[in-house]
Amino acid sequence: MKHLPYLTGYSLQTLQQVDLLINEQRLADVLLKRYPHIHDIRTDNALYAYTQSLKSAFMSKAQPLNRVTYDSKIKVIQHALGQHHYISRVQGNKLKTVNEIKIASLFRTAPEAFLKMIVVHELAHFKEKEHNKAFYQLCCHMEPHYHQYEFDLRLYLTQLELFGDIY
């Protein structure tokens, strides 16, 4: 069985099923069947609007969102898919807080479900800083299929690493 770095922590049975898909070279087919299209959110402005709409729908009372960008410096290999930055600065006699989200550039041309999963994950950090039960409950509140999208995203990253892009 191959080493599957994006799937650590999953059961042996799940890993064996993924390994079978890889050996039969059917992983891309499975992903394309579930996610046949990529989104059209290509610019930082479009990404900001997309993120702001999710925030408005589920977290309207949370701190304001200042910036959302695609970032080519985020390395998926280091298990970072997105980042949330909360920065406080003193300007004169005022304390200014900036909330920004950076999404790995890889998601510029990915299925919308994967982008939504990453955005939801980073937005959840507005209320919950740690990856605890409350954090994942909030993620599932914003996206009921959060865990399925996360797993499928891990399959997609495995596909990219082993065979390259499918879109």
Backbone as CSV, one residue per row, in Angstrom:
resi,resn,N_x,N_y,N_z,CA_x,CA_y,CA_z,C_x,C_y,C_z
1,MET,0.847,-1.176,0.000,0.000,0.000,0.000,0.895,1.242,0.000
2,LYS,0.515,2.238,-0.786,1.275,3.473,-0.894,1.135,4.315,0.376
3,HIS,2.151,5.144,0.629,2.066,6.126,1.708,1.165,7.262,1.235
4,LEU,0.121,7.561,1.973,-0.852,8.581,1.583,-0.838,9.705,2.625
5,PRO,0.049,10.696,2.462,0.235,11.720,3.495,-1.004,12.568,3.771
6,TYR,-1.867,12.758,2.800,-3.055,13.588,3.005,-4.187,12.830,3.697
7,LEU,-4.002,11.521,3.887,-5.060,10.699,4.458,-4.667,10.053,5.785
8,THR,-3.639,10.581,6.430,-3.256,10.026,7.731,-4.400,10.230,8.715
9,GLY,-4.599,9.256,9.549,-5.667,9.327,10.539,-6.941,8.621,10.115
10,TYR,-7.055,8.263,8.849,-8.238,7.520,8.401,-8.039,6.029,8.655
11,SER,-9.139,5.312,8.695,-9.092,3.880,9.009,-8.337,3.103,7.928
12,LEU,-7.846,1.940,8.318,-7.144,1.064,7.383,-8.055,0.683,6.217
13,GLN,-9.323,0.424,6.498,-10.278,0.063,5.449,-10.405,1.201,4.419
14,THR,-10.507,2.431,4.889,-10.600,3.579,3.991,-9.332,3.706,3.153
15,LEU,-8.184,3.567,3.790,-6.908,3.662,3.083,-6.773,2.578,2.020
16,GLN,-7.261,1.382,2.333,-7.208,0.295,1.356,-8.101,0.592,0.157
17,GLN,-9.268,1.184,0.406,-10.166,1.539,-0.697,-9.534,2.605,-1.591
18,VAL,-8.884,3.584,-0.985,-8.206,4.626,-1.759,-7.045,4.025,-2.533
19,ASP,-6.291,3.144,-1.890,-5.158,2.495,-2.553,-5.635,1.698,-3.776
20,LEU,-6.779,1.050,-3.654,-7.341,0.302,-4.783,-7.686,1.249,-5.937
21,LEU,-8.301,2.388,-5.614,-8.613,3.378,-6.647,-7.350,3.875,-7.340
22,ILE,-6.304,4.065,-6.558,-5.033,4.532,-7.120,-4.436,3.463,-8.031
23,ASN,-4.386,2.233,-7.550,-3.801,1.136,-8.331,-4.560,0.888,-9.633
24,GLU,-5.871,1.065,-9.587,-6.692,0.884,-10.784,-6.781,2.161,-11.620
25,GLN,-6.095,3.192,-11.179,-6.085,4.513,-11.825,-7.504,5.026,-12.059
26,ARG,-8.336,4.928,-11.013,-9.724,5.387,-11.084,-9.997,6.567,-10.158
27,LEU,-8.975,7.046,-9.451,-9.183,8.145,-8.502,-9.691,9.396,-9.220
28,ALA,-9.092,9.740,-10.346,-9.526,10.914,-11.112,-10.973,10.753,-11.576
29,ASP,-11.343,9.550,-12.013,-12.711,9.311,-12.472,-13.721,9.528,-11.351
30,VAL,-13.394,9.046,-10.162,-14.288,9.213,-9.008,-14.464,10.695,-8.699
31,LEU,-13.356,11.430,-8.680,-13.423,12.860,-8.378,-14.182,13.634,-9.450
32,LEU,-13.930,13.315,-10.711,-14.623,14.005,-11.801,-16.124,13.706,-11.809
33,LYS,-16.489,12.520,-11.389,-17.913,12.180,-11.320,-18.610,13.004,-10.230
34,ARG,-17.945,13.164,-9.082,-18.522,13.944,-7.977,-18.440,15.445,-8.221
35,TYR,-17.348,15.888,-8.829,-17.090,17.319,-9.012,-16.665,17.570,-10.465
36,PRO,-17.623,17.593,-11.383,-17.263,17.698,-12.798,-16.772,19.082,-13.239
37,HIS,-17.049,20.113,-12.460,-16.723,21.470,-12.887,-15.902,22.203,-11.832
38,ILE,-15.107,23.156,-12.308,-14.393,24.037,-11.386,-15.161,25.358,-11.291
39,HIS,-14.932,26.087,-10.218,-15.630,27.360,-10.003,-15.034,28.452,-10.895
40,ASP,-15.683,29.605,-10.909,-15.180,30.722,-11.714,-14.750,31.904,-10.834
41,ILE,-14.416,31.627,-9.598,-13.965,32.666,-8.657,-12.449,32.771,-8.795
42,ARG,-12.001,33.585,-9.727,-10.577,33.633,-10.067,-9.825,34.798,-9.430
43,THR,-10.501,35.923,-9.205,-9.810,37.112,-8.704,-9.951,37.231,-7.189
44,ASP,-9.074,38.025,-6.610,-9.159,38.278,-5.166,-10.456,39.002,-4.812
45,ASN,-10.913,39.904,-5.680,-12.176,40.610,-5.421,-13.357,39.644,-5.416
46,ALA,-13.373,38.729,-6.360,-14.450,37.726,-6.411,-14.380,36.810,-5.189
47,LEU,-13.169,36.458,-4.777,-12.993,35.616,-3.589,-13.465,36.342,-2.334
48,TYR,-13.160,37.627,-2.242,-13.621,38.424,-1.103,-15.150,38.457,-1.063
49,ALA,-15.777,38.715,-2.209,-17.246,38.763,-2.271,-17.853,37.416,-1.885
50,TYR,-17.275,36.340,-2.372,-17.747,34.989,-2.050,-17.650,34.723,-0.545
51,THR,-16.510,35.059,0.021,-16.278,34.848,1.454,-17.201,35.735,2.278
52,GLN,-17.349,36.976,1.864,-18.217,37.914,2.587,-19.663,37.433,2.576
53,SER,-20.108,36.841,1.474,-21.491,36.346,1.424,-21.691,35.191,2.400
54,LEU,-20.697,34.306,2.511,-20.799,33.217,3.495,-20.777,33.771,4.910
55,LYS,-19.909,34.725,5.155,-19.816,35.330,6.482,-21.134,36.014,6.850
56,SER,-21.715,36.754,5.905,-22.984,37.451,6.158,-24.116,36.471,6.455
57,ALA,-24.107,35.348,5.773,-25.171,34.367,5.953,-25.093,33.646,7.295
58,PHE,-23.876,33.399,7.787,-23.737,32.551,8.971,-23.070,33.223,10.169
59,MET,-22.340,34.290,9.938,-21.576,34.891,11.036,-21.647,36.416,10.966
60,SER,-22.834,36.946,10.782,-22.987,38.381,10.558,-22.497,39.230,11.729
61,LYS,-22.519,38.686,12.933,-22.099,39.464,14.101,-20.623,39.288,14.426
62,ALA,-19.924,38.460,13.675,-18.496,38.252,13.905,-17.722,39.495,13.467
63,GLN,-16.473,39.542,13.839,-15.615,40.662,13.496,-15.611,40.889,11.989
64,PRO,-15.430,42.137,11.555,-15.429,42.401,10.112,-14.256,41.736,9.406
65,LEU,-14.479,41.425,8.161,-13.475,40.791,7.321,-12.841,41.876,6.456
66,ASN,-11.526,42.053,6.585,-10.860,43.129,5.869,-10.333,42.730,4.493
67,ARG,-9.826,41.505,4.371,-9.191,41.122,3.114,-9.239,39.606,2.960
68,VAL,-9.443,39.172,1.712,-9.360,37.755,1.358,-8.610,37.684,0.039
69,THR,-7.555,36.869,0.007,-6.743,36.778,-1.203,-6.308,35.344,-1.461
70,TYR,-6.004,35.089,-2.724,-5.297,33.864,-3.077,-3.821,34.132,-2.823
71,ASP,-3.117,33.147,-2.280,-1.713,33.335,-1.954,-0.891,32.181,-2.517
72,SER,0.016,32.496,-3.418,0.847,31.461,-4.035,1.955,30.977,-3.097
73,LYS,2.149,31.657,-1.973,3.218,31.267,-1.043,2.782,30.170,-0.076
74,ILE,1.490,29.918,0.005,1.002,28.864,0.898,1.329,27.520,0.262
75,LYS,2.017,26.683,0.997,2.459,25.389,0.487,1.546,24.286,1.009
76,VAL,0.840,23.660,0.100,-0.082,22.578,0.453,0.688,21.397,1.051
77,ILE,1.925,21.209,0.584,2.744,20.099,1.077,2.953,20.211,2.588
78,GLN,2.985,21.449,3.087,3.155,21.671,4.524,1.804,21.669,5.237
79,HIS,0.796,21.143,4.575,-0.549,20.963,5.118,-1.250,22.277,5.452
80,ALA,-0.926,23.325,4.723,-1.649,24.582,4.862,-2.455,24.792,3.587
81,LEU,-3.744,24.914,3.732,-4.610,25.143,2.583,-5.125,26.576,2.571
82,GLY,-5.145,27.137,3.741,-5.565,28.519,3.915,-5.051,29.008,5.248
83,GLN,-5.094,30.315,5.429,-4.629,30.894,6.693,-5.564,32.020,7.095
84,HIS,-5.744,32.156,8.388,-6.515,33.264,8.941,-5.568,34.086,9.794
85,HIS,-5.516,35.376,9.522,-4.644,36.256,10.291,-5.490,37.287,11.020
86,TYR,-5.221,37.420,12.294,-5.873,38.405,13.140,-4.750,39.300,13.658
87,ILE,-4.710,40.524,13.154,-3.608,41.416,13.473,-4.152,42.656,14.169
88,SER,-3.566,42.995,15.313,-3.929,44.215,16.036,-2.748,45.174,15.993
89,ARG,-3.044,46.411,15.633,-2.003,47.434,15.570,-2.498,48.682,16.283
90,VAL,-1.559,49.363,16.916,-1.873,50.644,17.531,-1.573,51.726,16.506
91,GLN,-2.593,52.539,16.225,-2.415,53.679,15.328,-2.857,54.921,16.077
92,GLY,-1.860,55.684,16.542,-2.156,56.846,17.381,-2.689,56.369,18.717
93,ASN,-3.875,56.810,19.073,-4.477,56.352,20.325,-5.580,55.327,20.091
94,LYS,-5.615,54.740,18.874,-6.626,53.732,18.536,-5.971,52.376,18.311
95,LEU,-6.712,51.351,18.623,-6.283,49.975,18.345,-7.052,49.510,17.110
96,LYS,-6.323,49.222,16.046,-6.948,48.788,14.792,-6.741,47.290,14.630
97,THR,-7.819,46.577,14.349,-7.778,45.130,14.163,-8.059,44.804,12.702
98,VAL,-7.243,43.917,12.147,-7.408,43.498,10.764,-7.588,41.985,10.743
99,ASN,-8.648,41.551,10.096,-8.896,40.124,9.866,-8.710,39.854,8.392
100,GLU,-7.814,38.923,8.085,-7.638,38.568,6.692,-7.522,37.065,6.542
101,ILE,-7.955,36.605,5.389,-7.894,35.195,5.047,-7.081,35.066,3.769
102,LYS,-6.183,34.099,3.780,-5.408,33.780,2.581,-5.699,32.334,2.214
103,ILE,-5.975,32.125,0.927,-6.312,30.804,0.407,-5.214,30.397,-0.575
104,ALA,-4.758,29.161,-0.486,-3.721,28.673,-1.398,-4.180,28.842,-2.845
105,SER,-3.268,29.315,-3.696,-3.584,29.565,-5.110,-4.074,28.320,-5.843
106,LEU,-3.724,27.168,-5.323,-4.194,25.905,-5.889,-5.716,25.896,-6.070
107,PHE,-6.434,26.589,-5.199,-7.896,26.559,-5.215,-8.517,27.554,-6.185
108,ARG,-7.682,28.262,-6.932,-8.180,29.161,-7.978,-8.858,28.362,-9.093
109,THR,-8.371,27.143,-9.305,-8.926,26.271,-10.356,-9.252,24.905,-9.764
110,ALA,-10.205,24.902,-8.865,-10.644,23.678,-8.196,-12.170,23.683,-8.144
111,PRO,-12.776,22.576,-7.802,-14.230,22.569,-7.637,-14.670,23.538,-6.540
112,GLU,-15.821,24.125,-6.721,-16.335,25.113,-5.767,-16.505,24.520,-4.368
113,ALA,-16.840,23.247,-4.276,-17.019,22.611,-2.966,-15.727,22.654,-2.147
114,PHE,-14.581,22.478,-2.798,-13.301,22.509,-2.086,-12.982,23.927,-1.626
115,LEU,-13.240,24.911,-2.481,-13.022,26.303,-2.095,-13.931,26.663,-0.917
116,LYS,-15.179,26.242,-0.991,-16.124,26.551,0.087,-15.666,25.917,1.392
117,MET,-15.174,24.683,1.331,-14.707,24.015,2.540,-13.569,24.806,3.195
118,ILE,-12.624,25.289,2.390,-11.493,26.040,2.919,-11.965,27.374,3.496
119,VAL,-12.830,28.068,2.789,-13.333,29.363,3.266,-14.113,29.183,4.564
120,VAL,-14.973,28.190,4.622,-15.738,27.906,5.841,-14.785,27.611,6.998
121,HIS,-13.769,26.826,6.735,-12.780,26.484,7.767,-12.116,27.750,8.311
122,GLU,-11.682,28.618,7.419,-10.998,29.836,7.866,-11.960,30.797,8.557
123,LEU,-13.187,30.888,8.085,-14.178,31.734,8.756,-14.480,31.227,10.162
124,ALA,-14.503,29.927,10.337,-14.787,29.356,11.665,-13.739,29.789,12.681
125,HIS,-12.533,30.084,12.207,-11.486,30.562,13.117,-11.794,31.951,13.674
126,PHE,-12.742,32.664,13.096,-13.144,33.958,13.661,-13.711,33.773,15.067
127,LYS,-14.448,32.668,15.249,-15.077,32.414,16.556,-14.310,31.397,17.385
128,GLU,-13.754,30.395,16.745,-13.040,29.331,17.460,-11.614,29.255,16.939
129,LYS,-10.662,29.556,17.779,-9.255,29.570,17.350,-8.677,28.160,17.230
130,GLU,-9.120,27.252,18.056,-8.600,25.875,18.076,-9.488,24.954,17.241
131,HIS,-8.901,23.857,16.788,-9.661,22.830,16.071,-10.298,21.888,17.096
132,ASN,-11.358,22.338,17.712,-12.039,21.533,18.729,-13.450,21.186,18.252
133,LYS,-14.220,20.592,19.135,-15.564,20.147,18.769,-16.438,21.324,18.331
134,ALA,-16.368,22.433,19.049,-17.167,23.612,18.691,-16.769,24.150,17.317
135,PHE,-15.483,24.109,17.015,-14.991,24.565,15.716,-15.622,23.745,14.591
136,TYR,-15.572,22.420,14.698,-16.112,21.571,13.635,-17.640,21.632,13.582
137,GLN,-18.296,21.874,14.705,-19.748,22.075,14.680,-20.104,23.335,13.903
138,LEU,-19.307,24.379,14.082,-19.532,25.619,13.347,-19.289,25.406,11.849
139,CYS,-18.238,24.674,11.513,-17.968,24.356,10.100,-19.155,23.611,9.484
140,CYS,-19.683,22.633,10.210,-20.819,21.847,9.701,-22.103,22.668,9.650
141,HIS,-22.216,23.660,10.532,-23.373,24.559,10.478,-23.340,25.383,9.188
142,MET,-22.156,25.861,8.826,-22.021,26.680,7.615,-22.054,25.833,6.346
143,GLU,-21.549,24.607,6.431,-21.548,23.691,5.283,-21.825,22.279,5.794
144,PRO,-23.069,21.803,5.658,-23.431,20.486,6.190,-22.583,19.327,5.651
145,HIS,-22.029,19.468,4.454,-21.195,18.410,3.862,-19.709,18.649,4.108
146,TYR,-19.389,19.432,5.112,-18.007,19.829,5.376,-17.056,18.634,5.424
147,HIS,-17.391,17.611,6.184,-16.483,16.471,6.356,-16.307,15.679,5.055
148,GLN,-17.368,15.555,4.277,-17.250,14.866,2.979,-16.361,15.663,2.042
149,TYR,-16.553,16.990,2.014,-15.714,17.831,1.156,-14.255,17.779,1.599
150,GLU,-14.041,17.738,2.895,-12.666,17.664,3.393,-12.006,16.358,2.948
151,PHE,-12.722,15.253,3.072,-12.173,13.967,2.643,-11.906,13.969,1.134
152,ASP,-12.871,14.456,0.360,-12.702,14.485,-1.088,-11.566,15.423,-1.486
153,LEU,-11.388,16.487,-0.750,-10.261,17.376,-1.011,-8.937,16.646,-0.772
154,ARG,-8.898,15.835,0.252,-7.691,15.044,0.517,-7.438,14.051,-0.623
155,LEU,-8.500,13.489,-1.174,-8.357,12.622,-2.350,-7.823,13.420,-3.539
156,TYR,-8.342,14.630,-3.714,-7.903,15.499,-4.804,-6.420,15.839,-4.666
157,LEU,-5.987,16.149,-3.449,-4.566,16.452,-3.221,-3.690,15.234,-3.491
158,THR,-4.197,14.062,-3.148,-3.482,12.818,-3.447,-3.374,12.636,-4.955
159,GLN,-4.470,12.872,-5.661,-4.473,12.786,-7.131,-3.446,13.747,-7.718
160,LEU,-3.434,14.976,-7.236,-2.479,15.972,-7.745,-1.038,15.528,-7.538
161,GLU,-0.772,15.000,-6.360,0.598,14.596,-6.035,1.048,13.399,-6.869
162,LEU,0.161,12.432,-7.061,0.549,11.202,-7.754,0.468,11.310,-9.281
163,PHE,-0.565,11.964,-9.784,-0.820,11.927,-11.230,-0.958,13.298,-11.894
164,GLY,-1.073,14.347,-11.135,-1.265,15.676,-11.706,-2.736,16.085,-11.747
165,ASP,-2.970,17.252,-12.282,-4.305,17.851,-12.288,-5.255,17.099,-13.223
166,ILE,-6.553,17.152,-12.889,-7.561,16.483,-13.705,-8.481,17.477,-14.390
167,TYR,-8.314,18.751,-14.108,-9.206,19.773,-14.699,-8.476,20.567,-15.756
